[in-house]
Every structure is written in structure tokens, then in C-alpha cells.
Amino acid sequence: MPTVTCSTTINQSADKVFAYLTDVKNHTSWQAAIESATISPDGPAALGSVYEYTTDVMGQKMKSQMEITSFEENKKWGVSTVGVPTTTTTVYDFEDEGGSTKLTITMELADGAYPAAAEAMVVAETEKNLVKQAETIKAAVE
């Protein structure tokens, strides 16, 4: 399974960065293409909670879901797609660096989800998207 990783250092504490990322109200501001986001059950994010997103893909409204599969407050938050044949998992690691936070985003793409000839292009595009996501998070939290 192809894995894509990127890291950035954010000049804020891990608790602030973690709170920003896991709060569903903020998801539309740091995840491209998401028009609306909700969490079930209502309330703060927790292990097993499910985020539901509405995106616009070439004029079509699409719904998708991500379940929280790992949750260590201020240290790790992981989500996996649900309700689709091939699962993608994304893990956000938060490392306290004495007042700033090293945020590492790791995405595991599903094996066989893409034709072999396209895999390198998909990995490169995913990496580009993760870097943009990390930059957007950094700008919003700092």
C-alpha cells in the first residue's frame, strides 16, 4: 500500500493544533473541496466518531464518511474512510517541541485502488495535496 507523508512545524502548542484539527467546524477551512462537515455523535471528536463530508466534484455533490480510528489527545488523530470498497487511512501525529508542534500527516492509500501505471501520479498528487493541507493548517493556527 503506497504511503505519503509530510511534516511541518507550527508555532503553537500541540493542544491548540490538535483542538483545531479535530473540531469539525474547522474542516471546511483546511480541507480542500469540503463544503460541509458534521460529526456523529454530536459533540467533541472521540474514538469511533464519524465525520460526514459533502464535497463538490465536477458539479456533483458527494457525501463521504471518515471514522476516527486512533485518538490520543494532543498526540495522534487518525481517520479512515468508511462505506467504500477501498479504505484510505490518514494519521496526524502531533509532537510537542517546547512551545511549537511538529505535525506529521501520513496517508496510506489502498492497495489496488489505482491502475499500476497511474500509481506514481496519484502518489505525487496526494503528496502535493498533503503539503498544501499542512500549509493551510499552519497558517490558520499560527
Phi and psi in radians as a Rosetta constraint file:
Dihedral C 1 N 2 CA 2 C 2 CIRCULARHARMONIC -1.153 0.35
Dihedral N 2 CA 2 C 2 N 3 CIRCULARHARMONIC 2.449 0.35
Dihedral C 2 N 3 CA 3 C 3 CIRCULARHARMONIC -2.164 0.35
Dihedral N 3 CA 3 C 3 N 4 CIRCULARHARMONIC 2.373 0.35
Dihedral C 3 N 4 CA 4 C 4 CIRCULARHARMONIC -2.152 0.35
Dihedral N 4 CA 4 C 4 N 5 CIRCULARHARMONIC 2.350 0.35
Dihedral C 4 N 5 CA 5 C 5 CIRCULARHARMONIC -2.375 0.35
Dihedral N 5 CA 5 C 5 N 6 CIRCULARHARMONIC 2.524 0.35
Dihedral C 5 N 6 CA 6 C 6 CIRCULARHARMONIC -2.561 0.35
Dihedral N 6 CA 6 C 6 N 7 CIRCULARHARMONIC 2.740 0.35
Dihedral C 6 N 7 CA 7 C 7 CIRCULARHARMONIC -2.392 0.35
Dihedral N 7 CA 7 C 7 N 8 CIRCULARHARMONIC 2.669 0.35
Dihedral C 7 N 8 CA 8 C 8 CIRCULARHARMONIC -2.610 0.35
Dihedral N 8 CA 8 C 8 N 9 CIRCULARHARMONIC 2.702 0.35
Dihedral C 8 N 9 CA 9 C 9 CIRCULARHARMONIC -1.824 0.35
Dihedral N 9 CA 9 C 9 N 10 CIRCULARHARMONIC 2.253 0.35
Dihedral C 9 N 10 CA 10 C 10 CIRCULARHARMONIC -1.975 0.35
Dihedral N 10 CA 10 C 10 N 11 CIRCULARHARMONIC 2.268 0.35
Dihedral C 10 N 11 CA 11 C 11 CIRCULARHARMONIC -1.405 0.35
Dihedral N 11 CA 11 C 11 N 12 CIRCULARHARMONIC 1.018 0.35
Dihedral C 11 N 12 CA 12 C 12 CIRCULARHARMONIC -2.622 0.35
Dihedral N 12 CA 12 C 12 N 13 CIRCULARHARMONIC 2.825 0.35
Dihedral C 12 N 13 CA 13 C 13 CIRCULARHARMONIC -1.209 0.35
Dihedral N 13 CA 13 C 13 N 14 CIRCULARHARMONIC 2.723 0.35
Dihedral C 13 N 14 CA 14 C 14 CIRCULARHARMONIC -1.045 0.35
Dihedral N 14 CA 14 C 14 N 15 CIRCULARHARMONIC -0.650 0.35
Dihedral C 14 N 15 CA 15 C 15 CIRCULARHARMONIC -1.139 0.35
Dihedral N 15 CA 15 C 15 N 16 CIRCULARHARMONIC -0.627 0.35
Dihedral C 15 N 16 CA 16 C 16 CIRCULARHARMONIC -1.228 0.35
Dihedral N 16 CA 16 C 16 N 17 CIRCULARHARMONIC -0.759 0.35
Dihedral C 16 N 17 CA 17 C 17 CIRCULARHARMONIC -1.138 0.35
Dihedral N 17 CA 17 C 17 N 18 CIRCULARHARMONIC -0.783 0.35
Dihedral C 17 N 18 CA 18 C 18 CIRCULARHARMONIC -1.062 0.35
Dihedral N 18 CA 18 C 18 N 19 CIRCULARHARMONIC -0.812 0.35
Dihedral C 18 N 19 CA 19 C 19 CIRCULARHARMONIC -1.060 0.35
Dihedral N 19 CA 19 C 19 N 20 CIRCULARHARMONIC -0.716 0.35
Dihedral C 19 N 20 CA 20 C 20 CIRCULARHARMONIC -1.105 0.35
Dihedral N 20 CA 20 C 20 N 21 CIRCULARHARMONIC -0.834 0.35
Dihedral C 20 N 21 CA 21 C 21 CIRCULARHARMONIC -1.185 0.35
Dihedral N 21 CA 21 C 21 N 22 CIRCULARHARMONIC -0.662 0.35
Dihedral C 21 N 22 CA 22 C 22 CIRCULARHARMONIC -1.492 0.35
Dihedral N 22 CA 22 C 22 N 23 CIRCULARHARMONIC -0.163 0.35
Dihedral C 22 N 23 CA 23 C 23 CIRCULARHARMONIC -1.420 0.35
Dihedral N 23 CA 23 C 23 N 24 CIRCULARHARMONIC 1.984 0.35
Dihedral C 23 N 24 CA 24 C 24 CIRCULARHARMONIC -0.992 0.35
Dihedral N 24 CA 24 C 24 N 25 CIRCULARHARMONIC -0.496 0.35
Dihedral C 24 N 25 CA 25 C 25 CIRCULARHARMONIC -1.074 0.35
Dihedral N 25 CA 25 C 25 N 26 CIRCULARHARMONIC -0.419 0.35
Dihedral C 25 N 26 CA 26 C 26 CIRCULARHARMONIC -1.608 0.35
Dihedral N 26 CA 26 C 26 N 27 CIRCULARHARMONIC -0.195 0.35
Dihedral C 26 N 27 CA 27 C 27 CIRCULARHARMONIC -1.056 0.35
Dihedral N 27 CA 27 C 27 N 28 CIRCULARHARMONIC -0.610 0.35
Dihedral C 27 N 28 CA 28 C 28 CIRCULARHARMONIC -1.205 0.35
Dihedral N 28 CA 28 C 28 N 29 CIRCULARHARMONIC -0.371 0.35
Dihedral C 28 N 29 CA 29 C 29 CIRCULARHARMONIC -1.505 0.35
Dihedral N 29 CA 29 C 29 N 30 CIRCULARHARMONIC -0.373 0.35
Dihedral C 29 N 30 CA 30 C 30 CIRCULARHARMONIC -2.083 0.35
Dihedral N 30 CA 30 C 30 N 31 CIRCULARHARMONIC -0.066 0.35
Dihedral C 30 N 31 CA 31 C 31 CIRCULARHARMONIC -2.017 0.35
Dihedral N 31 CA 31 C 31 N 32 CIRCULARHARMONIC 1.958 0.35
Dihedral C 31 N 32 CA 32 C 32 CIRCULARHARMONIC -1.011 0.35
Dihedral N 32 CA 32 C 32 N 33 CIRCULARHARMONIC 2.500 0.35
Dihedral C 32 N 33 CA 33 C 33 CIRCULARHARMONIC 1.387 0.35
Dihedral N 33 CA 33 C 33 N 34 CIRCULARHARMONIC -0.196 0.35
Dihedral C 33 N 34 CA 34 C 34 CIRCULARHARMONIC -1.389 0.35
Dihedral N 34 CA 34 C 34 N 35 CIRCULARHARMONIC 2.143 0.35
Dihedral C 34 N 35 CA 35 C 35 CIRCULARHARMONIC -1.632 0.35
Dihedral N 35 CA 35 C 35 N 36 CIRCULARHARMONIC -0.600 0.35
Dihedral C 35 N 36 CA 36 C 36 CIRCULARHARMONIC -2.617 0.35
Dihedral N 36 CA 36 C 36 N 37 CIRCULARHARMONIC 2.692 0.35
Dihedral C 36 N 37 CA 37 C 37 CIRCULARHARMONIC -2.560 0.35
Dihedral N 37 CA 37 C 37 N 38 CIRCULARHARMONIC 2.431 0.35
Dihedral C 37 N 38 CA 38 C 38 CIRCULARHARMONIC -2.359 0.35
Dihedral N 38 CA 38 C 38 N 39 CIRCULARHARMONIC 2.883 0.35
Dihedral C 38 N 39 CA 39 C 39 CIRCULARHARMONIC -2.261 0.35
Dihedral N 39 CA 39 C 39 N 40 CIRCULARHARMONIC 2.501 0.35
Dihedral C 39 N 40 CA 40 C 40 CIRCULARHARMONIC -2.309 0.35
Dihedral N 40 CA 40 C 40 N 41 CIRCULARHARMONIC 2.305 0.35
Dihedral C 40 N 41 CA 41 C 41 CIRCULARHARMONIC -1.212 0.35
Dihedral N 41 CA 41 C 41 N 42 CIRCULARHARMONIC 2.824 0.35
Dihedral C 41 N 42 CA 42 C 42 CIRCULARHARMONIC -0.984 0.35
Dihedral N 42 CA 42 C 42 N 43 CIRCULARHARMONIC 2.602 0.35
Dihedral C 42 N 43 CA 43 C 43 CIRCULARHARMONIC 2.115 0.35
Dihedral N 43 CA 43 C 43 N 44 CIRCULARHARMONIC -2.922 0.35
Dihedral C 43 N 44 CA 44 C 44 CIRCULARHARMONIC -1.221 0.35
Dihedral N 44 CA 44 C 44 N 45 CIRCULARHARMONIC 2.698 0.35
Dihedral C 44 N 45 CA 45 C 45 CIRCULARHARMONIC -1.076 0.35
Dihedral N 45 CA 45 C 45 N 46 CIRCULARHARMONIC 2.512 0.35
Dihedral C 45 N 46 CA 46 C 46 CIRCULARHARMONIC -2.708 0.35
Dihedral N 46 CA 46 C 46 N 47 CIRCULARHARMONIC 2.863 0.35
Dihedral C 46 N 47 CA 47 C 47 CIRCULARHARMONIC -0.938 0.35
Dihedral N 47 CA 47 C 47 N 48 CIRCULARHARMONIC 2.240 0.35
Dihedral C 47 N 48 CA 48 C 48 CIRCULARHARMONIC 1.624 0.35
Dihedral N 48 CA 48 C 48 N 49 CIRCULARHARMONIC -0.260 0.35
Dihedral C 48 N 49 CA 49 C 49 CIRCULARHARMONIC -1.088 0.35
Dihedral N 49 CA 49 C 49 N 50 CIRCULARHARMONIC 2.689 0.35
Dihedral C 49 N 50 CA 50 C 50 CIRCULARHARMONIC -2.154 0.35
Dihedral N 50 CA 50 C 50 N 51 CIRCULARHARMONIC 2.209 0.35
Dihedral C 50 N 51 CA 51 C 51 CIRCULARHARMONIC -1.577 0.35
Dihedral N 51 CA 51 C 51 N 52 CIRCULARHARMONIC 2.366 0.35
Dihedral C 51 N 52 CA 52 C 52 CIRCULARHARMONIC -2.026 0.35
Dihedral N 52 CA 52 C 52 N 53 CIRCULARHARMONIC 2.248 0.35
Dihedral C 52 N 53 CA 53 C 53 CIRCULARHARMONIC -2.029 0.35
Dihedral N 53 CA 53 C 53 N 54 CIRCULARHARMONIC 2.553 0.35
Dihedral C 53 N 54 CA 54 C 54 CIRCULARHARMONIC -2.007 0.35
Dihedral N 54 CA 54 C 54 N 55 CIRCULARHARMONIC 2.208 0.35
Dihedral C 54 N 55 CA 55 C 55 CIRCULARHARMONIC -2.160 0.35
Dihedral N 55 CA 55 C 55 N 56 CIRCULARHARMONIC 2.820 0.35
Dihedral C 55 N 56 CA 56 C 56 CIRCULARHARMONIC -1.945 0.35
Dihedral N 56 CA 56 C 56 N 57 CIRCULARHARMONIC 1.966 0.35
Dihedral C 56 N 57 CA 57 C 57 CIRCULARHARMONIC -2.028 0.35
Dihedral N 57 CA 57 C 57 N 58 CIRCULARHARMONIC 1.856 0.35
Dihedral C 57 N 58 CA 58 C 58 CIRCULARHARMONIC 0.882 0.35
Dihedral N 58 CA 58 C 58 N 59 CIRCULARHARMONIC 0.826 0.35
Dihedral C 58 N 59 CA 59 C 59 CIRCULARHARMONIC 1.451 0.35
Dihedral N 59 CA 59 C 59 N 60 CIRCULARHARMONIC -0.046 0.35
Dihedral C 59 N 60 CA 60 C 60 CIRCULARHARMONIC -1.819 0.35
Dihedral N 60 CA 60 C 60 N 61 CIRCULARHARMONIC 2.281 0.35
Dihedral C 60 N 61 CA 61 C 61 CIRCULARHARMONIC -1.397 0.35
Dihedral N 61 CA 61 C 61 N 62 CIRCULARHARMONIC 2.226 0.35
Dihedral C 61 N 62 CA 62 C 62 CIRCULARHARMONIC -2.220 0.35
Dihedral N 62 CA 62 C 62 N 63 CIRCULARHARMONIC 2.472 0.35
Dihedral C 62 N 63 CA 63 C 63 CIRCULARHARMONIC -1.876 0.35
Dihedral N 63 CA 63 C 63 N 64 CIRCULARHARMONIC 2.480 0.35
Dihedral C 63 N 64 CA 64 C 64 CIRCULARHARMONIC -2.485 0.35
Dihedral N 64 CA 64 C 64 N 65 CIRCULARHARMONIC 2.835 0.35
Dihedral C 64 N 65 CA 65 C 65 CIRCULARHARMONIC -2.305 0.35
Dihedral N 65 CA 65 C 65 N 66 CIRCULARHARMONIC 2.521 0.35
Dihedral C 65 N 66 CA 66 C 66 CIRCULARHARMONIC -2.258 0.35
Dihedral N 66 CA 66 C 66 N 67 CIRCULARHARMONIC 2.194 0.35
Dihedral C 66 N 67 CA 67 C 67 CIRCULARHARMONIC -1.695 0.35
Dihedral N 67 CA 67 C 67 N 68 CIRCULARHARMONIC 2.421 0.35
Dihedral C 67 N 68 CA 68 C 68 CIRCULARHARMONIC -1.303 0.35
Dihedral N 68 CA 68 C 68 N 69 CIRCULARHARMONIC 2.009 0.35
Dihedral C 68 N 69 CA 69 C 69 CIRCULARHARMONIC -1.867 0.35
Dihedral N 69 CA 69 C 69 N 70 CIRCULARHARMONIC -0.251 0.35
Dihedral C 69 N 70 CA 70 C 70 CIRCULARHARMONIC -2.559 0.35
Dihedral N 70 CA 70 C 70 N 71 CIRCULARHARMONIC 2.463 0.35
Dihedral C 70 N 71 CA 71 C 71 CIRCULARHARMONIC -2.722 0.35
Dihedral N 71 CA 71 C 71 N 72 CIRCULARHARMONIC 1.788 0.35
Dihedral C 71 N 72 CA 72 C 72 CIRCULARHARMONIC -2.150 0.35
Dihedral N 72 CA 72 C 72 N 73 CIRCULARHARMONIC 1.883 0.35
Dihedral C 72 N 73 CA 73 C 73 CIRCULARHARMONIC -0.866 0.35
Dihedral N 73 CA 73 C 73 N 74 CIRCULARHARMONIC 2.247 0.35
Dihedral C 73 N 74 CA 74 C 74 CIRCULARHARMONIC 1.161 0.35
Dihedral N 74 CA 74 C 74 N 75 CIRCULARHARMONIC 0.140 0.35
Dihedral C 74 N 75 CA 75 C 75 CIRCULARHARMONIC -2.234 0.35
Dihedral N 75 CA 75 C 75 N 76 CIRCULARHARMONIC -0.755 0.35
Dihedral C 75 N 76 CA 76 C 76 CIRCULARHARMONIC -2.691 0.35
Dihedral N 76 CA 76 C 76 N 77 CIRCULARHARMONIC 2.433 0.35
Dihedral C 76 N 77 CA 77 C 77 CIRCULARHARMONIC -2.493 0.35
Dihedral N 77 CA 77 C 77 N 78 CIRCULARHARMONIC 2.114 0.35
Dihedral C 77 N 78 CA 78 C 78 CIRCULARHARMONIC -2.209 0.35
Dihedral N 78 CA 78 C 78 N 79 CIRCULARHARMONIC 2.494 0.35
Dihedral C 78 N 79 CA 79 C 79 CIRCULARHARMONIC -2.333 0.35
Dihedral N 79 CA 79 C 79 N 80 CIRCULARHARMONIC 2.569 0.35
Dihedral C 79 N 80 CA 80 C 80 CIRCULARHARMONIC -2.296 0.35
Dihedral N 80 CA 80 C 80 N 81 CIRCULARHARMONIC 2.498 0.35
Dihedral C 80 N 81 CA 81 C 81 CIRCULARHARMONIC -1.130 0.35
Dihedral N 81 CA 81 C 81 N 82 CIRCULARHARMONIC 2.553 0.35
Dihedral C 81 N 82 CA 82 C 82 CIRCULARHARMONIC -2.272 0.35
Dihedral N 82 CA 82 C 82 N 83 CIRCULARHARMONIC 2.673 0.35
Dihedral C 82 N 83 CA 83 C 83 CIRCULARHARMONIC 1.380 0.35
Dihedral N 83 CA 83 C 83 N 84 CIRCULARHARMONIC 0.268 0.35
Dihedral C 83 N 84 CA 84 C 84 CIRCULARHARMONIC -2.255 0.35
Dihedral N 84 CA 84 C 84 N 85 CIRCULARHARMONIC 2.711 0.35
Dihedral C 84 N 85 CA 85 C 85 CIRCULARHARMONIC -1.174 0.35
Dihedral N 85 CA 85 C 85 N 86 CIRCULARHARMONIC -0.530 0.35
Dihedral C 85 N 86 CA 86 C 86 CIRCULARHARMONIC -2.079 0.35
Dihedral N 86 CA 86 C 86 N 87 CIRCULARHARMONIC 2.182 0.35
Dihedral C 86 N 87 CA 87 C 87 CIRCULARHARMONIC -1.586 0.35
Dihedral N 87 CA 87 C 87 N 88 CIRCULARHARMONIC 2.378 0.35
Dihedral C 87 N 88 CA 88 C 88 CIRCULARHARMONIC -2.001 0.35
Dihedral N 88 CA 88 C 88 N 89 CIRCULARHARMONIC 2.327 0.35
Dihedral C 88 N 89 CA 89 C 89 CIRCULARHARMONIC -2.044 0.35
Dihedral N 89 CA 89 C 89 N 90 CIRCULARHARMONIC 2.339 0.35
Dihedral C 89 N 90 CA 90 C 90 CIRCULARHARMONIC -2.176 0.35
Dihedral N 90 CA 90 C 90 N 91 CIRCULARHARMONIC 2.276 0.35
Dihedral C 90 N 91 CA 91 C 91 CIRCULARHARMONIC -2.118 0.35
Dihedral N 91 CA 91 C 91 N 92 CIRCULARHARMONIC 2.324 0.35
Dihedral C 91 N 92 CA 92 C 92 CIRCULARHARMONIC -1.927 0.35
Dihedral N 92 CA 92 C 92 N 93 CIRCULARHARMONIC 2.050 0.35
Dihedral C 92 N 93 CA 93 C 93 CIRCULARHARMONIC -1.852 0.35
Dihedral N 93 CA 93 C 93 N 94 CIRCULARHARMONIC 2.358 0.35
Dihedral C 93 N 94 CA 94 C 94 CIRCULARHARMONIC -2.032 0.35
Dihedral N 94 CA 94 C 94 N 95 CIRCULARHARMONIC 2.017 0.35
Dihedral C 94 N 95 CA 95 C 95 CIRCULARHARMONIC -1.996 0.35
Dihedral N 95 CA 95 C 95 N 96 CIRCULARHARMONIC 2.023 0.35
Dihedral C 95 N 96 CA 96 C 96 CIRCULARHARMONIC -1.185 0.35
Dihedral N 96 CA 96 C 96 N 97 CIRCULARHARMONIC 2.199 0.35
Dihedral C 96 N 97 CA 97 C 97 CIRCULARHARMONIC -2.109 0.35
Dihedral N 97 CA 97 C 97 N 98 CIRCULARHARMONIC 0.789 0.35
Dihedral C 97 N 98 CA 98 C 98 CIRCULARHARMONIC 1.157 0.35
Dihedral N 98 CA 98 C 98 N 99 CIRCULARHARMONIC 0.983 0.35
Dihedral C 98 N 99 CA 99 C 99 CIRCULARHARMONIC 1.866 0.35
Dihedral N 99 CA 99 C 99 N 100 CIRCULARHARMONIC -0.363 0.35
Dihedral C 99 N 100 CA 100 C 100 CIRCULARHARMONIC -2.110 0.35
Dihedral N 100 CA 100 C 100 N 101 CIRCULARHARMONIC 2.991 0.35
Dihedral C 100 N 101 CA 101 C 101 CIRCULARHARMONIC -2.284 0.35
Dihedral N 101 CA 101 C 101 N 102 CIRCULARHARMONIC 2.255 0.35
Dihedral C 101 N 102 CA 102 C 102 CIRCULARHARMONIC -1.547 0.35
Dihedral N 102 CA 102 C 102 N 103 CIRCULARHARMONIC 2.022 0.35
Dihedral C 102 N 103 CA 103 C 103 CIRCULARHARMONIC -1.770 0.35
Dihedral N 103 CA 103 C 103 N 104 CIRCULARHARMONIC 2.138 0.35
Dihedral C 103 N 104 CA 104 C 104 CIRCULARHARMONIC -2.042 0.35
Dihedral N 104 CA 104 C 104 N 105 CIRCULARHARMONIC 2.203 0.35
Dihedral C 104 N 105 CA 105 C 105 CIRCULARHARMONIC -1.920 0.35
Dihedral N 105 CA 105 C 105 N 106 CIRCULARHARMONIC 2.189 0.35
Dihedral C 105 N 106 CA 106 C 106 CIRCULARHARMONIC -2.180 0.35
Dihedral N 106 CA 106 C 106 N 107 CIRCULARHARMONIC 2.165 0.35
Dihedral C 106 N 107 CA 107 C 107 CIRCULARHARMONIC -2.044 0.35
Dihedral N 107 CA 107 C 107 N 108 CIRCULARHARMONIC 2.204 0.35
Dihedral C 107 N 108 CA 108 C 108 CIRCULARHARMONIC -1.802 0.35
Dihedral N 108 CA 108 C 108 N 109 CIRCULARHARMONIC 2.007 0.35
Dihedral C 108 N 109 CA 109 C 109 CIRCULARHARMONIC -1.470 0.35
Dihedral N 109 CA 109 C 109 N 110 CIRCULARHARMONIC 2.606 0.35
Dihedral C 109 N 110 CA 110 C 110 CIRCULARHARMONIC -1.214 0.35
Dihedral N 110 CA 110 C 110 N 111 CIRCULARHARMONIC 2.399 0.35
Dihedral C 110 N 111 CA 111 C 111 CIRCULARHARMONIC -1.070 0.35
Dihedral N 111 CA 111 C 111 N 112 CIRCULARHARMONIC 2.381 0.35
Dihedral C 111 N 112 CA 112 C 112 CIRCULARHARMONIC 1.276 0.35
Dihedral N 112 CA 112 C 112 N 113 CIRCULARHARMONIC 0.115 0.35
Dihedral C 112 N 113 CA 113 C 113 CIRCULARHARMONIC -1.299 0.35
Dihedral N 113 CA 113 C 113 N 114 CIRCULARHARMONIC -0.348 0.35
Dihedral C 113 N 114 CA 114 C 114 CIRCULARHARMONIC -2.265 0.35
Dihedral N 114 CA 114 C 114 N 115 CIRCULARHARMONIC 2.614 0.35
Dihedral C 114 N 115 CA 115 C 115 CIRCULARHARMONIC -1.060 0.35
Dihedral N 115 CA 115 C 115 N 116 CIRCULARHARMONIC 2.516 0.35
Dihedral C 115 N 116 CA 116 C 116 CIRCULARHARMONIC -0.923 0.35
Dihedral N 116 CA 116 C 116 N 117 CIRCULARHARMONIC -0.672 0.35
Dihedral C 116 N 117 CA 117 C 117 CIRCULARHARMONIC -1.169 0.35
Dihedral N 117 CA 117 C 117 N 118 CIRCULARHARMONIC -0.401 0.35
Dihedral C 117 N 118 CA 118 C 118 CIRCULARHARMONIC -1.715 0.35
Dihedral N 118 CA 118 C 118 N 119 CIRCULARHARMONIC -0.170 0.35
Dihedral C 118 N 119 CA 119 C 119 CIRCULARHARMONIC -1.007 0.35
Dihedral N 119 CA 119 C 119 N 120 CIRCULARHARMONIC -0.784 0.35
Dihedral C 119 N 120 CA 120 C 120 CIRCULARHARMONIC -1.069 0.35
Dihedral N 120 CA 120 C 120 N 121 CIRCULARHARMONIC -0.676 0.35
Dihedral C 120 N 121 CA 121 C 121 CIRCULARHARMONIC -1.186 0.35
Dihedral N 121 CA 121 C 121 N 122 CIRCULARHARMONIC -0.711 0.35
Dihedral C 121 N 122 CA 122 C 122 CIRCULARHARMONIC -1.122 0.35
Dihedral N 122 CA 122 C 122 N 123 CIRCULARHARMONIC -0.763 0.35
Dihedral C 122 N 123 CA 123 C 123 CIRCULARHARMONIC -1.080 0.35
Dihedral N 123 CA 123 C 123 N 124 CIRCULARHARMONIC -0.775 0.35
Dihedral C 123 N 124 CA 124 C 124 CIRCULARHARMONIC -1.113 0.35
Dihedral N 124 CA 124 C 124 N 125 CIRCULARHARMONIC -0.728 0.35
Dihedral C 124 N 125 CA 125 C 125 CIRCULARHARMONIC -1.182 0.35
Dihedral N 125 CA 125 C 125 N 126 CIRCULARHARMONIC -0.677 0.35
Dihedral C 125 N 126 CA 126 C 126 CIRCULARHARMONIC -1.115 0.35
Dihedral N 126 CA 126 C 126 N 127 CIRCULARHARMONIC -0.752 0.35
Dihedral C 126 N 127 CA 127 C 127 CIRCULARHARMONIC -1.069 0.35
Dihedral N 127 CA 127 C 127 N 128 CIRCULARHARMONIC -0.763 0.35
Dihedral C 127 N 128 CA 128 C 128 CIRCULARHARMONIC -1.044 0.35
Dihedral N 128 CA 128 C 128 N 129 CIRCULARHARMONIC -0.750 0.35
Dihedral C 128 N 129 CA 129 C 129 CIRCULARHARMONIC -1.154 0.35
Dihedral N 129 CA 129 C 129 N 130 CIRCULARHARMONIC -0.681 0.35
Dihedral C 129 N 130 CA 130 C 130 CIRCULARHARMONIC -1.166 0.35
Dihedral N 130 CA 130 C 130 N 131 CIRCULARHARMONIC -0.688 0.35
Dihedral C 130 N 131 CA 131 C 131 CIRCULARHARMONIC -1.094 0.35
Dihedral N 131 CA 131 C 131 N 132 CIRCULARHARMONIC -0.765 0.35
Dihedral C 131 N 132 CA 132 C 132 CIRCULARHARMONIC -1.109 0.35
Dihedral N 132 CA 132 C 132 N 133 CIRCULARHARMONIC -0.714 0.35
Dihedral C 132 N 133 CA 133 C 133 CIRCULARHARMONIC -1.054 0.35
Dihedral N 133 CA 133 C 133 N 134 CIRCULARHARMONIC -0.810 0.35
Dihedral C 133 N 134 CA 134 C 134 CIRCULARHARMONIC -1.091 0.35
Dihedral N 134 CA 134 C 134 N 135 CIRCULARHARMONIC -0.702 0.35
Dihedral C 134 N 135 CA 135 C 135 CIRCULARHARMONIC -1.136 0.35
Dihedral N 135 CA 135 C 135 N 136 CIRCULARHARMONIC -0.698 0.35
Dihedral C 135 N 136 CA 136 C 136 CIRCULARHARMONIC -1.146 0.35
Dihedral N 136 CA 136 C 136 N 137 CIRCULARHARMONIC -0.749 0.35
Dihedral C 136 N 137 CA 137 C 137 CIRCULARHARMONIC -1.074 0.35
Dihedral N 137 CA 137 C 137 N 138 CIRCULARHARMONIC -0.827 0.35
Dihedral C 137 N 138 CA 138 C 138 CIRCULARHARMONIC -1.002 0.35
Dihedral N 138 CA 138 C 138 N 139 CIRCULARHARMONIC -0.833 0.35
Dihedral C 138 N 139 CA 139 C 139 CIRCULARHARMONIC -1.119 0.35
Dihedral N 139 CA 139 C 139 N 140 CIRCULARHARMONIC -0.643 0.35
Dihedral C 139 N 140 CA 140 C 140 CIRCULARHARMONIC -1.270 0.35
Dihedral N 140 CA 140 C 140 N 141 CIRCULARHARMONIC -0.630 0.35
Dihedral C 140 N 141 CA 141 C 141 CIRCULARHARMONIC -1.523 0.35
Dihedral N 141 CA 141 C 141 N 142 CIRCULARHARMONIC -0.547 0.35
